[in-house]
């Protein structure tokens, strides 16, 4: 399952914890990601992944987003990854919970 590969890679390379879903107790800064879609073409799998970087301020969330983008692009070094492309990234502050976050969306091809 590609999510496990991505989780392991991010956990080893990011300066903050990475999760695939919210925990009961969350740290001040962290990343959550999920697969939002996928396809298969010519035996090559492709997935769209949304990565949300949380911080105590908009600046901190934005800086974590920049670190995250560099690390996710590093996935290309893994044998199971065929391509990594940034689809979009933007301020995604949650106005209801007042949590600062940025979201980066990547298209990732994998075997």
Biopython code that builds the backbone (N, CA, C, O; Angstrom):
import numpy as np
from Bio.PDB.StructureBuilder import StructureBuilder

atoms = [
    (1, "UNK", "N", (0.852, -1.178, 0.000)),
    (1, "UNK", "CA", (0.000, 0.000, 0.000)),
    (1, "UNK", "C", (0.897, 1.240, 0.000)),
    (1, "UNK", "O", (1.745, 1.393, 0.880)),
    (2, "UNK", "N", (0.716, 2.113, -0.969)),
    (2, "UNK", "CA", (1.596, 3.265, -1.159)),
    (2, "UNK", "C", (1.554, 4.225, 0.031)),
    (2, "UNK", "O", (2.548, 4.890, 0.321)),
    (3, "UNK", "N", (0.420, 4.301, 0.718)),
    (3, "UNK", "CA", (0.326, 5.196, 1.882)),
    (3, "UNK", "C", (1.350, 4.831, 2.955)),
    (3, "UNK", "O", (1.908, 5.717, 3.602)),
    (4, "UNK", "N", (1.601, 3.544, 3.148)),
    (4, "UNK", "CA", (2.591, 3.108, 4.139)),
    (4, "UNK", "C", (3.987, 3.541, 3.715)),
    (4, "UNK", "O", (4.774, 3.994, 4.545)),
    (5, "UNK", "N", (4.297, 3.409, 2.440)),
    (5, "UNK", "CA", (5.593, 3.840, 1.918)),
    (5, "UNK", "C", (5.791, 5.332, 2.131)),
    (5, "UNK", "O", (6.853, 5.764, 2.579)),
    (6, "UNK", "N", (4.775, 6.119, 1.811)),
    (6, "UNK", "CA", (4.866, 7.576, 1.979)),
    (6, "UNK", "C", (4.984, 7.939, 3.457)),
    (6, "UNK", "O", (5.802, 8.782, 3.826)),
    (7, "UNK", "N", (4.176, 7.312, 4.299)),
    (7, "UNK", "CA", (4.221, 7.584, 5.737)),
    (7, "UNK", "C", (5.603, 7.281, 6.304)),
    (7, "UNK", "O", (6.148, 8.088, 7.056)),
    (8, "UNK", "N", (6.170, 6.148, 5.960)),
    (8, "UNK", "CA", (7.502, 5.783, 6.444)),
    (8, "UNK", "C", (8.559, 6.782, 5.981)),
    (8, "UNK", "O", (9.435, 7.166, 6.756)),
    (9, "UNK", "N", (8.477, 7.203, 4.719)),
    (9, "UNK", "CA", (9.446, 8.149, 4.173)),
    (9, "UNK", "C", (9.335, 9.503, 4.871)),
    (9, "UNK", "O", (10.344, 10.083, 5.273)),
    (10, "UNK", "N", (8.111, 10.005, 5.013)),
    (10, "UNK", "CA", (7.926, 11.300, 5.672)),
    (10, "UNK", "C", (8.349, 11.237, 7.134)),
    (10, "UNK", "O", (8.968, 12.174, 7.638)),
    (11, "UNK", "N", (8.025, 10.151, 7.817)),
    (11, "UNK", "CA", (8.393, 10.005, 9.226)),
    (11, "UNK", "C", (9.909, 10.035, 9.407)),
    (11, "UNK", "O", (10.409, 10.522, 10.421)),
    (12, "UNK", "N", (10.636, 9.514, 8.422)),
    (12, "UNK", "CA", (12.100, 9.480, 8.501)),
    (12, "UNK", "C", (12.750, 10.800, 8.087)),
    (12, "UNK", "O", (13.902, 11.050, 8.441)),
    (13, "UNK", "N", (12.034, 11.649, 7.343)),
    (13, "UNK", "CA", (12.669, 12.831, 6.766)),
    (13, "UNK", "C", (12.107, 14.184, 7.220)),
    (13, "UNK", "O", (12.769, 15.204, 7.029)),
    (14, "UNK", "N", (10.939, 14.222, 7.799)),
    (14, "UNK", "CA", (10.360, 15.493, 8.257)),
    (14, "UNK", "C", (10.761, 15.787, 9.696)),
    (14, "UNK", "O", (11.050, 14.873, 10.468)),
    (15, "UNK", "N", (10.775, 17.060, 10.049)),
    (15, "UNK", "CA", (11.143, 17.485, 11.404)),
    (15, "UNK", "C", (9.968, 17.388, 12.382)),
    (15, "UNK", "O", (10.134, 17.648, 13.574)),
    (16, "UNK", "N", (8.790, 17.019, 11.891)),
    (16, "UNK", "CA", (7.592, 16.907, 12.733)),
    (16, "UNK", "C", (6.947, 15.542, 12.477)),
    (16, "UNK", "O", (7.241, 14.896, 11.471)),
    (17, "UNK", "N", (6.071, 15.103, 13.381)),
    (17, "UNK", "CA", (5.375, 13.830, 13.163)),
    (17, "UNK", "C", (4.430, 13.890, 11.962)),
    (17, "UNK", "O", (3.914, 14.951, 11.610)),
    (18, "UNK", "N", (4.218, 12.732, 11.345)),
    (18, "UNK", "CA", (3.320, 12.602, 10.204)),
    (18, "UNK", "C", (2.266, 11.553, 10.527)),
    (18, "UNK", "O", (2.568, 10.508, 11.102)),
    (19, "UNK", "N", (1.026, 11.846, 10.149)),
    (19, "UNK", "CA", (-0.095, 10.950, 10.424)),
    (19, "UNK", "C", (-0.957, 10.793, 9.172)),
    (19, "UNK", "O", (-0.900, 11.598, 8.243)),
    (20, "UNK", "N", (-1.760, 9.724, 9.183)),
    (20, "UNK", "CA", (-2.747, 9.552, 8.117)),
    (20, "UNK", "C", (-4.146, 9.900, 8.613)),
    (20, "UNK", "O", (-5.082, 9.979, 7.818)),
    (21, "UNK", "N", (-4.294, 10.108, 9.907)),
    (21, "UNK", "CA", (-5.554, 10.595, 10.474)),
    (21, "UNK", "C", (-5.267, 11.233, 11.831)),
    (21, "UNK", "O", (-4.206, 11.023, 12.418)),
    (22, "UNK", "N", (-6.226, 12.012, 12.316)),
    (22, "UNK", "CA", (-6.052, 12.721, 13.579)),
    (22, "UNK", "C", (-5.965, 11.738, 14.749)),
    (22, "UNK", "O", (-6.617, 10.694, 14.760)),
    (23, "UNK", "N", (-5.151, 12.098, 15.715)),
    (23, "UNK", "CA", (-4.987, 11.338, 16.946)),
    (23, "UNK", "C", (-5.753, 12.053, 18.061)),
    (23, "UNK", "O", (-6.173, 13.197, 17.889)),
    (24, "UNK", "N", (-5.934, 11.393, 19.187)),
    (24, "UNK", "CA", (-6.602, 12.033, 20.324)),
    (24, "UNK", "C", (-5.827, 13.258, 20.794)),
    (24, "UNK", "O", (-6.417, 14.303, 21.068)),
    (25, "UNK", "N", (-4.520, 13.132, 20.886)),
    (25, "UNK", "CA", (-3.646, 14.231, 21.291)),
    (25, "UNK", "C", (-2.732, 14.551, 20.114)),
    (25, "UNK", "O", (-1.986, 13.692, 19.646)),
    (26, "UNK", "N", (-2.795, 15.787, 19.642)),
    (26, "UNK", "CA", (-1.958, 16.193, 18.512)),
    (26, "UNK", "C", (-0.871, 17.145, 19.013)),
    (26, "UNK", "O", (-1.127, 17.955, 19.904)),
    (27, "UNK", "N", (0.355, 17.056, 18.448)),
    (27, "UNK", "CA", (1.410, 17.994, 18.824)),
    (27, "UNK", "C", (1.139, 19.382, 18.248)),
    (27, "UNK", "O", (0.172, 19.572, 17.511)),
    (28, "UNK", "N", (1.984, 20.341, 18.580)),
    (28, "UNK", "CA", (1.798, 21.713, 18.107)),
    (28, "UNK", "C", (1.966, 21.822, 16.587)),
    (28, "UNK", "O", (1.264, 22.596, 15.937)),
    (29, "UNK", "N", (2.882, 21.060, 16.036)),
    (29, "UNK", "CA", (3.119, 21.060, 14.586)),
    (29, "UNK", "C", (3.157, 19.616, 14.096)),
    (29, "UNK", "O", (3.724, 18.740, 14.749)),
    (30, "UNK", "N", (2.549, 19.384, 12.947)),
    (30, "UNK", "CA", (2.497, 18.033, 12.404)),
    (30, "UNK", "C", (1.992, 18.086, 10.969)),
    (30, "UNK", "O", (1.567, 19.134, 10.484)),
    (31, "UNK", "N", (2.048, 16.935, 10.299)),
    (31, "UNK", "CA", (1.532, 16.782, 8.937)),
    (31, "UNK", "C", (0.548, 15.622, 8.924)),
    (31, "UNK", "O", (0.798, 14.575, 9.521)),
    (32, "UNK", "N", (-0.567, 15.817, 8.242)),
    (32, "UNK", "CA", (-1.534, 14.751, 7.971)),
    (32, "UNK", "C", (-1.678, 14.655, 6.453)),
    (32, "UNK", "O", (-1.725, 15.674, 5.764)),
    (33, "UNK", "N", (-1.748, 13.432, 5.939)),
    (33, "UNK", "CA", (-1.980, 13.292, 4.500)),
    (33, "UNK", "C", (-3.005, 12.205, 4.233)),
    (33, "UNK", "O", (-3.247, 11.318, 5.052)),
    (34, "UNK", "N", (-3.597, 12.312, 3.050)),
    (34, "UNK", "CA", (-4.561, 11.310, 2.607)),
    (34, "UNK", "C", (-4.530, 11.206, 1.090)),
    (34, "UNK", "O", (-4.196, 12.159, 0.386)),
    (35, "UNK", "N", (-4.885, 10.032, 0.612)),
    (35, "UNK", "CA", (-5.032, 9.812, -0.824)),
    (35, "UNK", "C", (-6.439, 10.257, -1.193)),
    (35, "UNK", "O", (-7.416, 9.764, -0.629)),
    (36, "UNK", "N", (-6.546, 11.186, -2.137)),
    (36, "UNK", "CA", (-7.854, 11.714, -2.512)),
    (36, "UNK", "C", (-8.375, 11.152, -3.828)),
    (36, "UNK", "O", (-9.526, 11.386, -4.195)),
    (37, "UNK", "N", (-7.529, 10.411, -4.537)),
    (37, "UNK", "CA", (-7.958, 9.814, -5.796)),
    (37, "UNK", "C", (-6.840, 8.985, -6.378)),
    (37, "UNK", "O", (-5.699, 9.058, -5.922)),
    (38, "UNK", "N", (-7.162, 8.203, -7.374)),
    (38, "UNK", "CA", (-6.153, 7.368, -8.002)),
    (38, "UNK", "C", (-6.617, 6.824, -9.329)),
    (38, "UNK", "O", (-7.806, 6.835, -9.650)),
    (39, "UNK", "N", (-5.649, 6.345, -10.097)),
    (39, "UNK", "CA", (-5.958, 5.742, -11.384)),
    (39, "UNK", "C", (-4.829, 4.784, -11.768)),
    (39, "UNK", "O", (-3.819, 4.678, -11.072)),
    (40, "UNK", "N", (-5.025, 4.095, -12.884)),
    (40, "UNK", "CA", (-4.022, 3.184, -13.406)),
    (40, "UNK", "C", (-4.021, 3.313, -14.917)),
    (40, "UNK", "O", (-5.064, 3.244, -15.566)),
    (41, "UNK", "N", (-2.825, 3.504, -15.466)),
    (41, "UNK", "CA", (-2.697, 3.657, -16.923)),
    (41, "UNK", "C", (-1.409, 2.976, -17.357)),
    (41, "UNK", "O", (-0.338, 3.260, -16.822)),
    (42, "UNK", "N", (-1.516, 2.071, -18.336)),
    (42, "UNK", "CA", (-0.355, 1.321, -18.812)),
    (42, "UNK", "C", (0.394, 0.648, -17.668)),
    (42, "UNK", "O", (1.625, 0.661, -17.629)),
    (43, "UNK", "N", (-0.341, 0.070, -16.753)),
    (43, "UNK", "CA", (0.191, -0.672, -15.599)),
    (43, "UNK", "C", (0.918, 0.218, -14.597)),
    (43, "UNK", "O", (1.577, -0.298, -13.695)),
    (44, "UNK", "N", (0.819, 1.522, -14.728)),
    (44, "UNK", "CA", (1.434, 2.450, -13.785)),
    (44, "UNK", "C", (0.333, 3.077, -12.947)),
    (44, "UNK", "O", (-0.588, 3.700, -13.475)),
    (45, "UNK", "N", (0.436, 2.909, -11.650)),
    (45, "UNK", "CA", (-0.551, 3.473, -10.733)),
    (45, "UNK", "C", (-0.250, 4.948, -10.488)),
    (45, "UNK", "O", (0.906, 5.371, -10.503)),
    (46, "UNK", "N", (-1.291, 5.708, -10.266)),
    (46, "UNK", "CA", (-1.147, 7.125, -9.986)),
    (46, "UNK", "C", (-2.127, 7.498, -8.889)),
    (46, "UNK", "O", (-3.269, 7.040, -8.879)),
    (47, "UNK", "N", (-1.674, 8.327, -7.971)),
    (47, "UNK", "CA", (-2.546, 8.784, -6.902)),
    (47, "UNK", "C", (-2.397, 10.269, -6.682)),
    (47, "UNK", "O", (-1.326, 10.838, -6.896)),
    (48, "UNK", "N", (-3.479, 10.895, -6.251)),
    (48, "UNK", "CA", (-3.456, 12.292, -5.843)),
    (48, "UNK", "C", (-3.508, 12.302, -4.326)),
    (48, "UNK", "O", (-4.387, 11.691, -3.718)),
    (49, "UNK", "N", (-2.555, 13.004, -3.720)),
    (49, "UNK", "CA", (-2.420, 13.029, -2.272)),
    (49, "UNK", "C", (-2.464, 14.459, -1.768)),
    (49, "UNK", "O", (-1.812, 15.342, -2.324)),
    (50, "UNK", "N", (-3.234, 14.685, -0.711)),
    (50, "UNK", "CA", (-3.321, 15.995, -0.062)),
    (50, "UNK", "C", (-2.547, 15.922, 1.251)),
    (50, "UNK", "O", (-2.824, 15.079, 2.104)),
    (51, "UNK", "N", (-1.574, 16.819, 1.399)),
    (51, "UNK", "CA", (-0.744, 16.899, 2.595)),
    (51, "UNK", "C", (-1.068, 18.203, 3.310)),
    (51, "UNK", "O", (-0.966, 19.278, 2.718)),
    (52, "UNK", "N", (-1.455, 18.118, 4.567)),
    (52, "UNK", "CA", (-1.791, 19.312, 5.343)),
    (52, "UNK", "C", (-0.745, 19.509, 6.428)),
    (52, "UNK", "O", (-0.514, 18.630, 7.258)),
    (53, "UNK", "N", (-0.116, 20.681, 6.406)),
    (53, "UNK", "CA", (0.925, 21.047, 7.367)),
    (53, "UNK", "C", (0.331, 21.985, 8.401)),
    (53, "UNK", "O", (-0.172, 23.053, 8.053)),
    (54, "UNK", "N", (0.382, 21.601, 9.666)),
    (54, "UNK", "CA", (-0.187, 22.378, 10.763)),
    (54, "UNK", "C", (0.923, 23.037, 11.574)),
    (54, "UNK", "O", (1.968, 22.433, 11.820)),
    (55, "UNK", "N", (0.687, 24.284, 11.989)),
    (55, "UNK", "CA", (1.628, 24.990, 12.838)),
    (55, "UNK", "C", (0.907, 25.918, 13.792)),
    (55, "UNK", "O", (-0.302, 26.117, 13.679)),
    (56, "UNK", "N", (1.651, 26.492, 14.741)),
    (56, "UNK", "CA", (1.048, 27.381, 15.730)),
    (56, "UNK", "C", (0.788, 28.775, 15.177)),
    (56, "UNK", "O", (0.072, 29.563, 15.794)),
    (57, "UNK", "N", (1.358, 29.082, 14.029)),
    (57, "UNK", "CA", (1.106, 30.364, 13.364)),
    (57, "UNK", "C", (1.031, 30.109, 11.862)),
    (57, "UNK", "O", (1.425, 29.046, 11.383)),
    (58, "UNK", "N", (0.532, 31.075, 11.140)),
    (58, "UNK", "CA", (0.466, 30.933, 9.679)),
    (58, "UNK", "C", (1.871, 30.802, 9.099)),
    (58, "UNK", "O", (2.107, 30.033, 8.167)),
    (59, "UNK", "N", (2.803, 31.576, 9.676)),
    (59, "UNK", "CA", (4.198, 31.512, 9.219)),
    (59, "UNK", "C", (4.765, 30.107, 9.442)),
    (59, "UNK", "O", (5.368, 29.530, 8.537)),
    (60, "UNK", "N", (4.573, 29.558, 10.641)),
    (60, "UNK", "CA", (5.093, 28.229, 10.955)),
    (60, "UNK", "C", (4.481, 27.166, 10.043)),
    (60, "UNK", "O", (5.191, 26.283, 9.561)),
    (61, "UNK", "N", (3.181, 27.242, 9.803)),
    (61, "UNK", "CA", (2.523, 26.289, 8.907)),
    (61, "UNK", "C", (3.066, 26.429, 7.483)),
    (61, "UNK", "O", (3.268, 25.432, 6.790)),
    (62, "UNK", "N", (3.300, 27.666, 7.053)),
    (62, "UNK", "CA", (3.846, 27.898, 5.714)),
    (62, "UNK", "C", (5.264, 27.365, 5.569)),
    (62, "UNK", "O", (5.607, 26.785, 4.538)),
    (63, "UNK", "N", (6.096, 27.558, 6.599)),
    (63, "UNK", "CA", (7.464, 27.040, 6.555)),
    (63, "UNK", "C", (7.471, 25.513, 6.553)),
    (63, "UNK", "O", (8.269, 24.891, 5.852)),
    (64, "UNK", "N", (6.581, 24.917, 7.339)),
    (64, "UNK", "CA", (6.471, 23.461, 7.344)),
    (64, "UNK", "C", (6.015, 22.961, 5.980)),
    (64, "UNK", "O", (6.474, 21.916, 5.518)),
    (65, "UNK", "N", (5.118, 23.693, 5.334)),
    (65, "UNK", "CA", (4.668, 23.333, 3.985)),
    (65, "UNK", "C", (5.843, 23.328, 3.008)),
    (65, "UNK", "O", (5.933, 22.445, 2.155)),
    (66, "UNK", "N", (6.737, 24.298, 3.124)),
    (66, "UNK", "CA", (7.914, 24.344, 2.244)),
    (66, "UNK", "C", (8.826, 23.146, 2.499)),
    (66, "UNK", "O", (9.329, 22.534, 1.557)),
    (67, "UNK", "N", (9.040, 22.811, 3.776)),
    (67, "UNK", "CA", (9.840, 21.628, 4.114)),
    (67, "UNK", "C", (9.173, 20.369, 3.562)),
    (67, "UNK", "O", (9.835, 19.515, 2.973)),
    (68, "UNK", "N", (7.878, 20.265, 3.753)),
    (68, "UNK", "CA", (7.126, 19.109, 3.270)),
    (68, "UNK", "C", (7.284, 18.939, 1.760)),
    (68, "UNK", "O", (7.518, 17.828, 1.286)),
    (69, "UNK", "N", (7.159, 20.018, 1.008)),
    (69, "UNK", "CA", (7.263, 19.920, -0.458)),
    (69, "UNK", "C", (8.632, 19.383, -0.865)),
    (69, "UNK", "O", (8.727, 18.551, -1.767)),
    (70, "UNK", "N", (9.695, 19.852, -0.207)),
    (70, "UNK", "CA", (11.037, 19.349, -0.525)),
    (70, "UNK", "C", (11.136, 17.846, -0.224)),
    (70, "UNK", "O", (11.694, 17.083, -1.012)),
    (71, "UNK", "N", (10.591, 17.436, 0.920)),
    (71, "UNK", "CA", (10.672, 16.022, 1.307)),
    (71, "UNK", "C", (9.837, 15.154, 0.371)),
    (71, "UNK", "O", (10.304, 14.101, -0.064)),
    (72, "UNK", "N", (8.619, 15.569, 0.054)),
    (72, "UNK", "CA", (7.773, 14.769, -0.840)),
    (72, "UNK", "C", (8.435, 14.627, -2.212)),
    (72, "UNK", "O", (8.379, 13.554, -2.813)),
    (73, "UNK", "N", (9.050, 15.676, -2.704)),
    (73, "UNK", "CA", (9.758, 15.568, -3.986)),
    (73, "UNK", "C", (10.881, 14.539, -3.906)),
    (73, "UNK", "O", (11.252, 13.952, -4.923)),
    (74, "UNK", "N", (11.428, 14.311, -2.709)),
    (74, "UNK", "CA", (12.466, 13.315, -2.513)),
    (74, "UNK", "C", (11.977, 11.883, -2.623)),
    (74, "UNK", "O", (12.788, 10.961, -2.703)),
    (75, "UNK", "N", (10.667, 11.681, -2.630)),
    (75, "UNK", "CA", (10.121, 10.339, -2.833)),
    (75, "UNK", "C", (10.607, 9.714, -4.131)),
    (75, "UNK", "O", (10.656, 8.490, -4.254)),
    (76, "UNK", "N", (10.964, 10.547, -5.095)),
    (76, "UNK", "CA", (11.400, 10.058, -6.400)),
    (76, "UNK", "C", (12.634, 9.160, -6.288)),
    (76, "UNK", "O", (12.920, 8.390, -7.205)),
    (77, "UNK", "N", (13.360, 9.250, -5.181)),
    (77, "UNK", "CA", (14.551, 8.412, -4.987)),
    (77, "UNK", "C", (14.199, 6.961, -4.669)),
    (77, "UNK", "O", (15.068, 6.091, -4.732)),
    (78, "UNK", "N", (12.949, 6.688, -4.331)),
    (78, "UNK", "CA", (12.524, 5.322, -4.020)),
    (78, "UNK", "C", (12.235, 4.547, -5.306)),
    (78, "UNK", "O", (11.703, 5.101, -6.267)),
    (79, "UNK", "N", (12.588, 3.273, -5.314)),
    (79, "UNK", "CA", (12.378, 2.435, -6.505)),
    (79, "UNK", "C", (10.911, 2.279, -6.872)),
    (79, "UNK", "O", (10.599, 2.077, -8.046)),
    (80, "UNK", "N", (10.006, 2.366, -5.916)),
    (80, "UNK", "CA", (8.583, 2.155, -6.193)),
    (80, "UNK", "C", (7.883, 3.417, -6.698)),
    (80, "UNK", "O", (6.697, 3.373, -7.026)),
    (81, "UNK", "N", (8.596, 4.531, -6.764)),
    (81, "UNK", "CA", (8.008, 5.796, -7.208)),
    (81, "UNK", "C", (8.476, 6.100, -8.622)),
    (81, "UNK", "O", (9.673, 6.101, -8.909)),
    (82, "UNK", "N", (7.504, 6.361, -9.509)),
    (82, "UNK", "CA", (7.820, 6.648, -10.906)),
    (82, "UNK", "C", (7.775, 8.123, -11.256)),
    (82, "UNK", "O", (8.281, 8.523, -12.305)),
    (83, "UNK", "N", (7.181, 8.937, -10.404)),
    (83, "UNK", "CA", (7.105, 10.377, -10.660)),
    (83, "UNK", "C", (6.382, 11.088, -9.539)),
    (83, "UNK", "O", (5.479, 10.538, -8.909)),
    (84, "UNK", "N", (6.797, 12.328, -9.300)),
    (84, "UNK", "CA", (6.186, 13.172, -8.273)),
    (84, "UNK", "C", (5.980, 14.551, -8.873)),
    (84, "UNK", "O", (6.923, 15.154, -9.386)),
    (85, "UNK", "N", (4.754, 15.053, -8.811)),
    (85, "UNK", "CA", (4.441, 16.355, -9.398)),
    (85, "UNK", "C", (3.555, 17.155, -8.444)),
    (85, "UNK", "O", (2.507, 16.680, -8.008)),
    (86, "UNK", "N", (3.990, 18.372, -8.128)),
    (86, "UNK", "CA", (3.174, 19.246, -7.295)),
    (86, "UNK", "C", (1.996, 19.746, -8.115)),
    (86, "UNK", "O", (2.179, 20.393, -9.146)),
    (87, "UNK", "N", (0.800, 19.448, -7.661)),
    (87, "UNK", "CA", (-0.427, 19.880, -8.323)),
    (87, "UNK", "C", (-0.764, 21.304, -7.900)),
    (87, "UNK", "O", (-1.028, 22.155, -8.749)),
    (88, "UNK", "N", (-0.759, 21.574, -6.574)),
    (88, "UNK", "CA", (-1.035, 22.913, -6.042)),
    (88, "UNK", "C", (-0.672, 22.956, -4.566)),
    (88, "UNK", "O", (-0.580, 21.919, -3.909)),
    (89, "UNK", "N", (-0.467, 24.159, -4.051)),
    (89, "UNK", "CA", (-0.330, 24.329, -2.613)),
    (89, "UNK", "C", (-0.841, 25.708, -2.239)),
    (89, "UNK", "O", (-0.731, 26.656, -3.018)),
    (90, "UNK", "N", (-1.404, 25.812, -1.031)),
    (90, "UNK", "CA", (-2.093, 27.043, -0.662)),
    (90, "UNK", "C", (-2.370, 27.079, 0.835)),
    (90, "UNK", "O", (-2.347, 26.053, 1.515)),
    (91, "UNK", "N", (-2.636, 28.296, 1.335)),
    (91, "UNK", "CA", (-3.063, 28.491, 2.711)),
    (91, "UNK", "C", (-4.420, 27.821, 2.870)),
    (91, "UNK", "O", (-5.332, 28.055, 2.077)),
    (92, "UNK", "N", (-4.551, 26.993, 3.888)),
    (92, "UNK", "CA", (-5.772, 26.216, 4.088)),
    (92, "UNK", "C", (-6.185, 26.294, 5.554)),
    (92, "UNK", "O", (-6.635, 25.308, 6.136)),
    (93, "UNK", "N", (-6.024, 27.495, 6.150)),
    (93, "UNK", "CA", (-6.350, 27.683, 7.552)),
    (93, "UNK", "C", (-7.795, 27.290, 7.823)),
    (93, "UNK", "O", (-8.708, 27.687, 7.099)),
    (94, "UNK", "N", (-7.986, 26.504, 8.874)),
    (94, "UNK", "CA", (-9.309, 26.042, 9.259)),
    (94, "UNK", "C", (-9.975, 27.137, 10.086)),
    (94, "UNK", "O", (-9.624, 27.339, 11.249)),
    (95, "UNK", "N", (-10.923, 27.837, 9.496)),
    (95, "UNK", "CA", (-11.566, 28.963, 10.174)),
    (95, "UNK", "C", (-12.481, 28.513, 11.307)),
    (95, "UNK", "O", (-12.752, 29.281, 12.231)),
    (96, "UNK", "N", (-12.953, 27.285, 11.240)),
    (96, "UNK", "CA", (-13.837, 26.785, 12.301)),
    (96, "UNK", "C", (-13.055, 26.465, 13.575)),
    (96, "UNK", "O", (-13.446, 26.875, 14.668)),
    (97, "UNK", "N", (-11.939, 25.725, 13.429)),
    (97, "UNK", "CA", (-11.139, 25.347, 14.599)),
    (97, "UNK", "C", (-10.025, 26.354, 14.873)),
    (97, "UNK", "O", (-9.360, 26.277, 15.906)),
    (98, "UNK", "N", (-9.817, 27.304, 13.948)),
    (98, "UNK", "CA", (-8.779, 28.320, 14.058)),
    (98, "UNK", "C", (-7.368, 27.710, 14.089)),
    (98, "UNK", "O", (-6.469, 28.231, 14.749)),
    (99, "UNK", "N", (-7.197, 26.603, 13.367)),
    (99, "UNK", "CA", (-5.889, 25.967, 13.254)),
    (99, "UNK", "C", (-5.221, 26.443, 11.965)),
    (99, "UNK", "O", (-5.822, 26.417, 10.891)),
    (100, "UNK", "N", (-3.959, 26.882, 12.094)),
    (100, "UNK", "CA", (-3.203, 27.309, 10.921)),
    (100, "UNK", "C", (-2.689, 26.081, 10.186)),
    (100, "UNK", "O", (-2.087, 25.192, 10.789)),
    (101, "UNK", "N", (-2.929, 26.037, 8.885)),
    (101, "UNK", "CA", (-2.444, 24.925, 8.079)),
    (101, "UNK", "C", (-2.290, 25.373, 6.627)),
    (101, "UNK", "O", (-2.942, 26.310, 6.168)),
    (102, "UNK", "N", (-1.420, 24.683, 5.938)),
    (102, "UNK", "CA", (-1.266, 24.818, 4.495)),
    (102, "UNK", "C", (-1.538, 23.449, 3.902)),
    (102, "UNK", "O", (-1.362, 22.427, 4.566)),
    (103, "UNK", "N", (-1.969, 23.436, 2.646)),
    (103, "UNK", "CA", (-2.189, 22.164, 1.967)),
    (103, "UNK", "C", (-1.396, 22.132, 0.675)),
    (103, "UNK", "O", (-1.419, 23.077, -0.114)),
    (104, "UNK", "N", (-0.690, 21.022, 0.474)),
    (104, "UNK", "CA", (0.028, 20.775, -0.778)),
    (104, "UNK", "C", (-0.558, 19.505, -1.385)),
    (104, "UNK", "O", (-0.678, 18.482, -0.710)),
    (105, "UNK", "N", (-0.917, 19.577, -2.650)),
    (105, "UNK", "CA", (-1.512, 18.441, -3.347)),
    (105, "UNK", "C", (-0.511, 17.947, -4.388)),
    (105, "UNK", "O", (-0.043, 18.717, -5.228)),
    (106, "UNK", "N", (-0.190, 16.666, -4.323)),
    (106, "UNK", "CA", (0.771, 16.063, -5.238)),
    (106, "UNK", "C", (0.138, 14.931, -6.025)),
    (106, "UNK", "O", (-0.709, 14.199, -5.512)),
    (107, "UNK", "N", (0.558, 14.793, -7.273)),
    (107, "UNK", "CA", (0.236, 13.629, -8.083)),
    (107, "UNK", "C", (1.479, 12.748, -8.062)),
    (107, "UNK", "O", (2.566, 13.187, -8.437)),
    (108, "UNK", "N", (1.312, 11.503, -7.621)),
    (108, "UNK", "CA", (2.445, 10.601, -7.464)),
    (108, "UNK", "C", (2.177, 9.330, -8.275)),
    (108, "UNK", "O", (1.145, 8.680, -8.109)),
    (109, "UNK", "N", (3.125, 8.988, -9.154)),
    (109, "UNK", "CA", (3.071, 7.749, -9.928)),
    (109, "UNK", "C", (3.903, 6.700, -9.204)),
    (109, "UNK", "O", (4.999, 6.988, -8.723)),
    (110, "UNK", "N", (3.378, 5.485, -9.130)),
    (110, "UNK", "CA", (4.097, 4.441, -8.400)),
    (110, "UNK", "C", (3.792, 3.076, -8.997)),
    (110, "UNK", "O", (2.846, 2.907, -9.765)),
    (111, "UNK", "N", (4.621, 2.108, -8.622)),
    (111, "UNK", "CA", (4.517, 0.742, -9.147)),
    (111, "UNK", "C", (3.906, -0.170, -8.101)),
    (111, "UNK", "O", (3.734, -1.363, -8.347)),
]
sb = StructureBuilder()
sb.init_structure("model")
sb.init_model(0)
sb.init_chain("A")
sb.init_seg("    ")
for serial, (resi, resn, name, xyz) in enumerate(atoms, 1):
    if name == "N":
        sb.init_residue(resn, " ", resi, " ")
    sb.init_atom(name, np.array(xyz, "f"), 0.0, 1.0, " ", f" {name:<3s}", serial, name[0])
structure = sb.get_structure()
